[in-house]
């Protein structure tokens, strides 16, 4: 009942603003049904929204606007995402062993938090919350400081 109410509210809100919304009859996600695009923008129709991406599955940059990121910055982003993923494994195991009281992993969300942090300046303030460990790792915090 709560899920149906949420779905109804999302549909009503999207209709009110003339925007399309993501529809799903279940919570399952089939990766191969997703359409991809290399441009972002707003839509005012019911056509499926393409998932934004910069690189295809072979590692080729398909959106030329993103080819100018410096190698050092790309390596810092990659290192932060890998560190985040590995820290998640360790902290999750520690939480399951009752060695720490609470921990929420950010599996599959590493790129969004690290990428958003990399896109702003180092002097800009960030307020990371649960599942946003990648932001503070990118900013140079150690695992011990987390």
Order of alpha helices (4+ residues) and beta strands (2+ residues): alpha-beta-beta-alpha-alpha-alpha
